[in-house]
Amino acid sequence: MSGSPENGSRPPSTAVRSKPLEEWESEGGRVLPPEEEPRPLASKQAALHARDGIGARTPEPERSAGTAVKDIQTRLREHSARNATTLLEAVRRRGADSSTSTPRARDGSQADYPTTHILRSCELEPSAEARLNDVFAQRYRLKEVLGSGGMGVVYLARDLELELDVALKLLRRDVTNIPSAVAPFRKEVRLARLVTHRNVSRTFDIAFHGADLFITMEPVAGRTLNAWTSDAPLTPEEVAELGLQLCSGLAAAHRAGVVHRDLKPQNVMVEREESGSIRRVVIMDFGVAQTLDLELDEVTSPGQVVGTPSYMSPEQSAGLRVDPRADLFSFGVILFELLTGRLPWERPDPTSGSSARLKLNAPDLGEARRLVPDEIAALTMACLALAPEQRPASAELVRTILTPWADSFERRGRPSIAFS
């Protein structure tokens, strides 16, 4: 029958595409871009889905772009590589139902969305181990997986140009195209580069490798404070030394106009000497840091709460703008935890702990008081004051108070802290 889809007399853009895309192109056919193509009828949509290997479906209501991306990612993982390729071709031709919540470029345009955005977002993410020995940006060879988190993976990499090792933090591929997720990643680089100090991790650069966004940093040969304390409690001497170095790093950040806002044991690396003594303490991860310069701090919106609830100051928990005294509160939580083996506002869940510290003063150190001088106990409680104006004025002041305690260990033994 003349004009029927079966004999192929109609153009590919209006026929049920039973032929591969390459075959149409070899016959001189032209595939219309998504914006020129009419919305498919129910029968045509079902036929397309059947051909793409995802089963016959009834027409779906329009979805947001984010929902479309997640749906396609799920299908790619559930189907074979051959079907995944076919589905990607279908996305190229048809775009996606993305009439709402569509991200826009800085100039307000949607030119490369949804096609480019969805295609890049849907690329299957290789496992962390599968990337080992890959060379990024023709310079960094991935050697070892150091750790992973919600935003990506950290590798030990070799800088082939300088013949030095670096830490390479790789953002997850499905997050790379989301501006709100990438912004803190870029901000981390910018703010971390403002701070130059031995107790703060150095950040070198940020770059793309294909669809992958990564940053390079100084490699720290140690373990997190959280890992060290999970093995055994620190001695009072170690707590004093760790406190001194943490305050030195915080003071350097504050002098540069940077508030960390997420100081916690997981973001503190500890390097030890062969003898076991602490050699170096390094503050890591400036991903949610804030600059004291209002004009530069464009990422965090007023009222937005970022950080880790168990270590967050009351003003930060309330979504208020913070100053360096918020970091001193977090330092006080760490000091309390190292001395007592528990969090000051310990609750079944972190959220209820956050609520408690908005209105309840920190509990006493208890038995740990006998292990520290009175001025250190008082310092700990002062750092945990609910009102910022009742806390020490600066990290430098806290370091000054800690110094005599740390120096005293040169004249006596090393008692250990035993938690009940």
Secondary structure as the mmCIF struct_conf table of DSSP 4:
data_model
#
loop_
_struct_conf.conf_type_id
_struct_conf.id
_struct_conf.beg_label_comp_id
_struct_conf.beg_label_asym_id
_struct_conf.beg_label_seq_id
_struct_conf.end_label_comp_id
_struct_conf.end_label_asym_id
_struct_conf.end_label_seq_id
TURN_TY1_P TURN_TY1_P1 SER A 2 GLY A 3
HELX_RH_3T_P HELX_RH_3T_P1 PRO A 5 ASN A 7
TURN_TY1_P TURN_TY1_P2 GLY A 8 GLY A 8
BEND BEND1 ARG A 10 ARG A 10
TURN_TY1_P TURN_TY1_P3 PRO A 12 THR A 14
BEND BEND2 ALA A 15 ALA A 15
BEND BEND3 LYS A 19 LYS A 19
HELX_RH_AL_P HELX_RH_AL_P1 LEU A 21 SER A 26
TURN_TY1_P TURN_TY1_P4 GLU A 27 GLY A 28
HELX_LH_PP_P HELX_LH_PP_P1 VAL A 31 PRO A 33
TURN_TY1_P TURN_TY1_P5 PRO A 34 GLU A 36
BEND BEND4 GLU A 37 GLU A 37
HELX_LH_PP_P HELX_LH_PP_P2 PRO A 38 LEU A 41
HELX_RH_AL_P HELX_RH_AL_P2 ALA A 42 ARG A 51
TURN_TY1_P TURN_TY1_P6 ASP A 52 GLY A 53
BEND BEND5 ILE A 54 ILE A 54
HELX_LH_PP_P HELX_LH_PP_P3 THR A 58 GLU A 62
STRN STRN1 SER A 64 SER A 64
HELX_RH_AL_P HELX_RH_AL_P3 ALA A 65 GLU A 78
BEND BEND6 HIS A 79 HIS A 79
HELX_RH_AL_P HELX_RH_AL_P4 ALA A 81 ARG A 94
STRN STRN2 THR A 100 THR A 100
BEND BEND7 SER A 101 SER A 101
TURN_TY1_P TURN_TY1_P7 ARG A 106 ASP A 107
BEND BEND8 GLY A 108 GLY A 108
TURN_TY1_P TURN_TY1_P8 ALA A 111 PRO A 114
HELX_RH_AL_P HELX_RH_AL_P5 THR A 115 CYS A 122
BEND BEND9 GLU A 123 GLU A 123
HELX_LH_PP_P HELX_LH_PP_P4 LEU A 124 SER A 127
TURN_TY1_P TURN_TY1_P9 ALA A 128 ALA A 128
HELX_RH_3T_P HELX_RH_3T_P2 GLU A 129 ARG A 131
TURN_TY1_P TURN_TY1_P10 LEU A 132 ASN A 133
STRN STRN3 VAL A 135 PHE A 136
TURN_TY1_P TURN_TY1_P11 ALA A 137 ARG A 139
STRN STRN4 TYR A 140 SER A 148
BEND BEND10 GLY A 150 MET A 151
STRN STRN5 GLY A 152 ASP A 159
TURN_TY1_P TURN_TY1_P12 LEU A 160 GLU A 163
STRN STRN6 LEU A 164 LEU A 171
HELX_RH_AL_P HELX_RH_AL_P6 ARG A 173 THR A 176
TURN_TY1_P TURN_TY1_P13 ASN A 177 ASN A 177
HELX_RH_AL_P HELX_RH_AL_P7 PRO A 179 ALA A 192
TURN_TY1_P TURN_TY1_P14 ARG A 193 LEU A 194
TURN_TY1_P TURN_TY1_P15 ARG A 198 ASN A 199
STRN STRN7 VAL A 200 VAL A 200
STRN STRN8 THR A 203 HIS A 209
TURN_TY1_P TURN_TY1_P16 GLY A 210 ALA A 211
STRN STRN9 ASP A 212 MET A 217
BEND BEND11 GLY A 222 GLY A 222
STRN STRN10 ARG A 223 THR A 224
HELX_RH_AL_P HELX_RH_AL_P8 LEU A 225 ASP A 231
BEND BEND12 ALA A 232 ALA A 232
HELX_LH_PP_P HELX_LH_PP_P5 PRO A 233 THR A 235
HELX_RH_AL_P HELX_RH_AL_P9 PRO A 236 ARG A 255
TURN_TY1_P TURN_TY1_P17 ALA A 256 GLY A 257
STRN STRN11 VAL A 258 VAL A 259
BEND BEND13 ARG A 261 ARG A 261
BEND BEND14 LYS A 264 LYS A 264
HELX_RH_3T_P HELX_RH_3T_P3 PRO A 265 ASN A 267
STRN STRN12 VAL A 268 ARG A 272
TURN_TY1_P TURN_TY1_P18 GLU A 274 SER A 275
BEND BEND15 GLY A 276 GLY A 276
STRN STRN13 ILE A 278 ILE A 283
TURN_TY1_P TURN_TY1_P19 GLY A 287 VAL A 288
STRN STRN14 GLN A 290 THR A 291
BEND BEND16 LEU A 292 LEU A 292
TURN_TY1_P TURN_TY1_P20 LEU A 294 LEU A 296
BEND BEND17 VAL A 299 THR A 300
HELX_LH_PP_P HELX_LH_PP_P6 SER A 301 SER A 301
TURN_TY1_P TURN_TY1_P21 PRO A 302 GLY A 303
BEND BEND18 GLY A 307 GLY A 307
HELX_RH_3T_P HELX_RH_3T_P4 PRO A 309 TYR A 311
HELX_RH_AL_P HELX_RH_AL_P10 PRO A 314 SER A 317
TURN_TY1_P TURN_TY1_P22 ALA A 318 GLY A 319
HELX_RH_AL_P HELX_RH_AL_P11 PRO A 324 THR A 340
BEND BEND19 GLY A 341 ARG A 342
TURN_TY1_P TURN_TY1_P23 PRO A 344 TRP A 345
BEND BEND20 PRO A 348 ASP A 349
HELX_RH_AL_P HELX_RH_AL_P12 PRO A 350 ARG A 357
TURN_TY1_P TURN_TY1_P24 LEU A 358 LYS A 359
BEND BEND21 LEU A 360 LEU A 360
HELX_LH_PP_P HELX_LH_PP_P7 ASN A 361 ASP A 364
HELX_RH_3T_P HELX_RH_3T_P5 GLY A 366 LEU A 371
BEND BEND22 VAL A 372 VAL A 372
HELX_RH_AL_P HELX_RH_AL_P13 ASP A 374 CYS A 383
TURN_TY1_P TURN_TY1_P25 LEU A 384 LEU A 384
BEND BEND23 LEU A 386 ALA A 387
HELX_RH_3T_P HELX_RH_3T_P6 PRO A 388 GLN A 390
BEND BEND24 ARG A 391 ARG A 391
BEND BEND25 ALA A 393 ALA A 393
HELX_RH_AL_P HELX_RH_AL_P14 ALA A 395 SER A 408
HELX_RH_3T_P HELX_RH_3T_P7 PHE A 409 ARG A 411
BEND BEND26 ARG A 412 ARG A 412
HELX_LH_PP_P HELX_LH_PP_P8 PRO A 415 ILE A 417
#
